[in-house]
Amino acid sequence: MTSQIPPAPDLGQLFAEFEYTAYRLETLDRYNSPNMREPMARYLETGTTDMAWLEGWLNTVRARVAGGRVVRRVRVVSLPLSGYNRFGLWTAAFNNDAGEDIRYLARDGAAGLPEFDYWLFDSHTAARMHFDDGVALDSDLITDPTTMVELNYQRDAAWHRAITRDEFAAEHLDQP
Protein backbone atom coordinates (compact mmCIF):
# COMPACT_ATOMS: atom_id res chain seq x y z
CA MET A 1 0.00 0.00 0.00
CA THR A 2 1.46 3.36 -1.06
CA SER A 3 0.67 6.49 0.89
CA GLN A 4 -0.41 9.49 -1.10
CA ILE A 5 1.20 12.86 -0.37
CA PRO A 6 -1.24 15.67 -1.13
CA PRO A 7 0.02 18.13 -3.73
CA ALA A 8 1.21 21.54 -2.58
CA PRO A 9 -1.82 23.80 -2.55
CA ASP A 10 -2.21 26.61 -5.03
CA LEU A 11 -3.18 29.44 -2.69
CA GLY A 12 -4.56 31.48 -5.58
CA GLN A 13 -6.90 28.65 -6.47
CA LEU A 14 -7.95 28.18 -2.85
CA PHE A 15 -8.76 31.90 -2.67
CA ALA A 16 -10.74 31.72 -5.88
CA GLU A 17 -12.74 28.69 -4.73
CA PHE A 18 -13.50 29.24 -1.04
CA GLU A 19 -17.20 29.74 -0.40
CA TYR A 20 -17.52 31.33 3.04
CA THR A 21 -14.40 32.11 5.05
CA ALA A 22 -10.65 32.48 4.67
CA TYR A 23 -8.59 32.92 7.82
CA ARG A 24 -4.84 33.40 8.26
CA LEU A 25 -2.70 33.05 11.35
CA GLU A 26 0.58 34.98 10.99
CA THR A 27 3.28 34.05 13.47
CA LEU A 28 6.52 35.55 12.14
CA ASP A 29 7.81 38.93 13.25
CA ARG A 30 9.04 39.64 9.72
CA TYR A 31 8.16 38.49 6.24
CA ASN A 32 10.64 39.10 3.47
CA SER A 33 8.61 39.83 0.37
CA PRO A 34 10.58 41.58 -2.39
CA ASN A 35 7.59 43.70 -3.46
CA MET A 36 7.30 45.33 -0.03
CA ARG A 37 10.96 46.26 0.58
CA GLU A 38 10.91 49.65 -1.13
CA PRO A 39 7.47 50.70 0.18
CA MET A 40 8.49 49.70 3.71
CA ALA A 41 11.75 51.67 3.50
CA ARG A 42 9.82 54.70 2.27
CA TYR A 43 7.24 54.33 5.07
CA LEU A 44 9.93 54.03 7.74
CA GLU A 45 11.61 57.15 6.34
CA THR A 46 8.52 59.32 5.74
CA GLY A 47 5.56 57.76 7.59
CA THR A 48 3.68 57.03 4.36
CA THR A 49 4.13 55.23 1.03
CA ASP A 50 2.39 54.42 -2.22
CA MET A 51 0.18 51.36 -1.81
CA ALA A 52 0.31 50.22 -5.46
CA TRP A 53 2.41 47.19 -4.39
CA LEU A 54 -0.54 45.83 -2.38
CA GLU A 55 -3.35 46.71 -4.79
CA GLY A 56 -3.61 43.19 -6.29
CA TRP A 57 -4.28 41.69 -2.87
CA LEU A 58 -6.68 44.49 -1.91
CA ASN A 59 -8.63 43.92 -5.14
CA THR A 60 -8.82 40.19 -4.38
CA VAL A 61 -10.16 40.92 -0.90
CA ARG A 62 -12.69 43.45 -2.21
CA ALA A 63 -13.98 40.94 -4.77
CA ARG A 64 -14.33 38.13 -2.23
CA VAL A 65 -16.04 40.36 0.34
CA ALA A 66 -18.37 41.83 -2.31
CA GLY A 67 -19.34 38.23 -3.09
CA GLY A 68 -20.40 37.68 0.52
CA ARG A 69 -17.23 35.96 1.73
CA VAL A 70 -15.30 36.72 4.91
CA VAL A 71 -11.51 37.24 5.01
CA ARG A 72 -9.86 37.42 8.45
CA ARG A 73 -6.36 37.40 9.82
CA VAL A 74 -4.66 37.38 13.22
CA ARG A 75 -1.12 38.71 13.42
CA VAL A 76 0.94 37.59 16.40
CA VAL A 77 3.60 40.24 17.04
CA SER A 78 6.43 40.86 19.49
CA LEU A 79 6.61 44.04 21.53
CA PRO A 80 7.98 46.59 21.23
CA LEU A 81 7.05 46.70 17.56
CA SER A 82 9.84 46.45 15.02
CA GLY A 83 9.90 48.81 12.05
CA TYR A 84 8.53 45.96 9.95
CA ASN A 85 5.57 45.47 12.29
CA ARG A 86 4.86 49.21 12.50
CA PHE A 87 4.71 49.19 8.69
CA GLY A 88 2.41 46.14 8.76
CA LEU A 89 0.13 47.77 11.30
CA TRP A 90 -0.08 50.91 9.15
CA THR A 91 -0.84 48.92 5.97
CA ALA A 92 -3.46 46.82 7.78
CA ALA A 93 -5.72 49.88 7.75
CA PHE A 94 -5.85 49.53 3.94
CA ASN A 95 -6.58 45.81 4.22
CA ASN A 96 -9.39 46.53 6.66
CA ASP A 97 -10.80 49.23 4.37
CA ALA A 98 -10.87 46.61 1.59
CA GLY A 99 -12.90 44.28 3.83
CA GLU A 100 -10.25 42.04 5.39
CA ASP A 101 -10.57 42.01 9.18
CA ILE A 102 -7.02 42.00 10.55
CA ARG A 103 -6.61 41.65 14.29
CA TYR A 104 -3.51 41.74 16.49
CA LEU A 105 -2.27 39.63 19.35
CA ALA A 106 0.87 40.37 21.36
CA ARG A 107 3.17 37.36 21.36
CA ASP A 108 2.99 37.02 25.16
CA GLY A 109 -0.76 36.36 24.78
CA ALA A 110 -0.32 33.66 22.14
CA ALA A 111 0.64 30.75 24.39
CA GLY A 112 -0.73 27.47 23.10
CA LEU A 113 -1.34 28.74 19.57
CA PRO A 114 0.47 27.19 16.61
CA GLU A 115 3.93 28.55 15.93
CA PHE A 116 3.41 28.29 12.19
CA ASP A 117 1.44 30.24 9.62
CA TYR A 118 -1.60 28.79 7.93
CA TRP A 119 -4.57 29.76 5.83
CA LEU A 120 -7.85 28.04 6.72
CA PHE A 121 -10.56 27.92 4.07
CA ASP A 122 -14.20 27.20 4.91
CA SER A 123 -13.11 25.42 8.10
CA HIS A 124 -12.24 22.23 6.17
CA THR A 125 -9.09 22.91 4.15
CA ALA A 126 -5.84 24.46 5.35
CA ALA A 127 -2.53 25.43 3.82
CA ARG A 128 0.35 25.31 6.31
CA MET A 129 2.95 27.76 5.06
CA HIS A 130 6.72 27.33 5.18
CA PHE A 131 9.25 30.17 5.25
CA ASP A 132 13.00 30.61 5.30
CA ASP A 133 14.11 33.90 6.86
CA GLY A 134 10.65 35.31 6.13
CA VAL A 135 10.68 34.25 2.48
CA ALA A 136 7.69 32.10 1.51
CA LEU A 137 8.83 28.71 0.26
CA ASP A 138 5.80 26.48 -0.11
CA SER A 139 2.84 25.12 1.80
CA ASP A 140 1.25 21.81 2.70
CA LEU A 141 -2.39 21.02 2.04
CA ILE A 142 -4.21 19.81 5.15
CA THR A 143 -7.63 18.17 5.09
CA ASP A 144 -7.28 15.56 7.84
CA PRO A 145 -10.44 15.91 9.99
CA THR A 146 -8.62 15.67 13.33
CA THR A 147 -6.09 18.33 12.32
CA MET A 148 -8.87 20.51 10.95
CA VAL A 149 -10.72 20.41 14.29
CA GLU A 150 -7.51 21.54 16.02
CA LEU A 151 -6.83 24.35 13.51
CA ASN A 152 -10.42 25.58 13.80
CA TYR A 153 -10.10 25.57 17.60
CA GLN A 154 -6.83 27.51 17.32
CA ARG A 155 -8.46 30.00 14.95
CA ASP A 156 -11.24 30.64 17.45
CA ALA A 157 -8.78 30.94 20.36
CA ALA A 158 -6.59 33.42 18.47
CA TRP A 159 -9.58 35.45 17.31
CA HIS A 160 -10.96 35.61 20.86
CA ARG A 161 -7.64 36.87 22.27
CA ALA A 162 -6.82 39.33 19.48
CA ILE A 163 -7.92 42.95 19.34
CA THR A 164 -8.84 45.05 16.33
CA ARG A 165 -6.17 46.73 14.28
CA ASP A 166 -7.39 50.15 15.39
CA GLU A 167 -7.29 49.24 19.11
CA PHE A 168 -3.82 47.79 18.73
CA ALA A 169 -2.59 50.79 16.71
CA ALA A 170 -3.89 53.20 19.35
CA GLU A 171 -1.80 51.37 21.95
CA HIS A 172 1.34 50.66 19.92
CA LEU A 173 1.75 52.61 16.68
CA ASP A 174 3.25 55.66 18.34
CA GLN A 175 6.18 53.61 19.68
CA PRO A 176 9.60 54.44 18.23
C-alpha positions as CSV (number, residue, x, y, z in Angstrom):
1,M,0.0,0.0,0.0
2,T,1.5,3.4,-1.1
3,S,0.7,6.5,0.9
4,Q,-0.4,9.5,-1.1
5,I,1.2,12.9,-0.4
6,P,-1.2,15.7,-1.1
7,P,0.0,18.1,-3.7
8,A,1.2,21.5,-2.6
9,P,-1.8,23.8,-2.6
10,D,-2.2,26.6,-5.0
11,L,-3.2,29.4,-2.7
12,G,-4.6,31.5,-5.6
13,Q,-6.9,28.7,-6.5
14,L,-8.0,28.2,-2.9
15,F,-8.8,31.9,-2.7
16,A,-10.7,31.7,-5.9
17,E,-12.7,28.7,-4.7
18,F,-13.5,29.2,-1.0
19,E,-17.2,29.7,-0.4
20,Y,-17.5,31.3,3.0
21,T,-14.4,32.1,5.1
22,A,-10.6,32.5,4.7
23,Y,-8.6,32.9,7.8
24,R,-4.8,33.4,8.3
25,L,-2.7,33.0,11.4
26,E,0.6,35.0,11.0
27,T,3.3,34.1,13.5
28,L,6.5,35.6,12.1
29,D,7.8,38.9,13.2
30,R,9.0,39.6,9.7
31,Y,8.2,38.5,6.2
32,N,10.6,39.1,3.5
33,S,8.6,39.8,0.4
34,P,10.6,41.6,-2.4
35,N,7.6,43.7,-3.5
36,M,7.3,45.3,0.0
37,R,11.0,46.3,0.6
38,E,10.9,49.7,-1.1
39,P,7.5,50.7,0.2
40,M,8.5,49.7,3.7
41,A,11.8,51.7,3.5
42,R,9.8,54.7,2.3
43,Y,7.2,54.3,5.1
44,L,9.9,54.0,7.7
45,E,11.6,57.2,6.3
46,T,8.5,59.3,5.7
47,G,5.6,57.8,7.6
48,T,3.7,57.0,4.4
49,T,4.1,55.2,1.0
50,D,2.4,54.4,-2.2
51,M,0.2,51.4,-1.8
52,A,0.3,50.2,-5.5
53,W,2.4,47.2,-4.4
54,L,-0.5,45.8,-2.4
55,E,-3.3,46.7,-4.8
56,G,-3.6,43.2,-6.3
57,W,-4.3,41.7,-2.9
58,L,-6.7,44.5,-1.9
59,N,-8.6,43.9,-5.1
60,T,-8.8,40.2,-4.4
61,V,-10.2,40.9,-0.9
62,R,-12.7,43.5,-2.2
63,A,-14.0,40.9,-4.8
64,R,-14.3,38.1,-2.2
65,V,-16.0,40.4,0.3
66,A,-18.4,41.8,-2.3
67,G,-19.3,38.2,-3.1
68,G,-20.4,37.7,0.5
69,R,-17.2,36.0,1.7
70,V,-15.3,36.7,4.9
71,V,-11.5,37.2,5.0
72,R,-9.9,37.4,8.5
73,R,-6.4,37.4,9.8
74,V,-4.7,37.4,13.2
75,R,-1.1,38.7,13.4
76,V,0.9,37.6,16.4
77,V,3.6,40.2,17.0
78,S,6.4,40.9,19.5
79,L,6.6,44.0,21.5
80,P,8.0,46.6,21.2
81,L,7.0,46.7,17.6
82,S,9.8,46.5,15.0
83,G,9.9,48.8,12.1
84,Y,8.5,46.0,10.0
85,N,5.6,45.5,12.3
86,R,4.9,49.2,12.5
87,F,4.7,49.2,8.7
88,G,2.4,46.1,8.8
89,L,0.1,47.8,11.3
90,W,-0.1,50.9,9.1
91,T,-0.8,48.9,6.0
92,A,-3.5,46.8,7.8
93,A,-5.7,49.9,7.7
94,F,-5.8,49.5,3.9
95,N,-6.6,45.8,4.2
96,N,-9.4,46.5,6.7
97,D,-10.8,49.2,4.4
98,A,-10.9,46.6,1.6
99,G,-12.9,44.3,3.8
100,E,-10.3,42.0,5.4
101,D,-10.6,42.0,9.2
102,I,-7.0,42.0,10.5
103,R,-6.6,41.6,14.3
104,Y,-3.5,41.7,16.5
105,L,-2.3,39.6,19.4
106,A,0.9,40.4,21.4
107,R,3.2,37.4,21.4
108,D,3.0,37.0,25.2
109,G,-0.8,36.4,24.8
110,A,-0.3,33.7,22.1
111,A,0.6,30.8,24.4
112,G,-0.7,27.5,23.1
113,L,-1.3,28.7,19.6
114,P,0.5,27.2,16.6
115,E,3.9,28.5,15.9
116,F,3.4,28.3,12.2
117,D,1.4,30.2,9.6
118,Y,-1.6,28.8,7.9
119,W,-4.6,29.8,5.8
120,L,-7.8,28.0,6.7
121,F,-10.6,27.9,4.1
122,D,-14.2,27.2,4.9
123,S,-13.1,25.4,8.1
124,H,-12.2,22.2,6.2
125,T,-9.1,22.9,4.1
126,A,-5.8,24.5,5.3
127,A,-2.5,25.4,3.8
128,R,0.3,25.3,6.3
129,M,2.9,27.8,5.1
130,H,6.7,27.3,5.2
131,F,9.3,30.2,5.3
132,D,13.0,30.6,5.3
133,D,14.1,33.9,6.9
134,G,10.7,35.3,6.1
135,V,10.7,34.2,2.5
136,A,7.7,32.1,1.5
137,L,8.8,28.7,0.3
138,D,5.8,26.5,-0.1
139,S,2.8,25.1,1.8
140,D,1.3,21.8,2.7
141,L,-2.4,21.0,2.0
142,I,-4.2,19.8,5.2
143,T,-7.6,18.2,5.1
144,D,-7.3,15.6,7.8
145,P,-10.4,15.9,10.0
146,T,-8.6,15.7,13.3
147,T,-6.1,18.3,12.3
148,M,-8.9,20.5,10.9
149,V,-10.7,20.4,14.3
150,E,-7.5,21.5,16.0
151,L,-6.8,24.4,13.5
152,N,-10.4,25.6,13.8
153,Y,-10.1,25.6,17.6
154,Q,-6.8,27.5,17.3
155,R,-8.5,30.0,14.9
156,D,-11.2,30.6,17.5
157,A,-8.8,30.9,20.4
158,A,-6.6,33.4,18.5
159,W,-9.6,35.5,17.3
160,H,-11.0,35.6,20.9
161,R,-7.6,36.9,22.3
162,A,-6.8,39.3,19.5
163,I,-7.9,43.0,19.3
164,T,-8.8,45.0,16.3
165,R,-6.2,46.7,14.3
166,D,-7.4,50.2,15.4
167,E,-7.3,49.2,19.1
168,F,-3.8,47.8,18.7
169,A,-2.6,50.8,16.7
170,A,-3.9,53.2,19.4
171,E,-1.8,51.4,22.0
172,H,1.3,50.7,19.9
173,L,1.7,52.6,16.7
174,D,3.2,55.7,18.3
175,Q,6.2,53.6,19.7
176,P,9.6,54.4,18.2
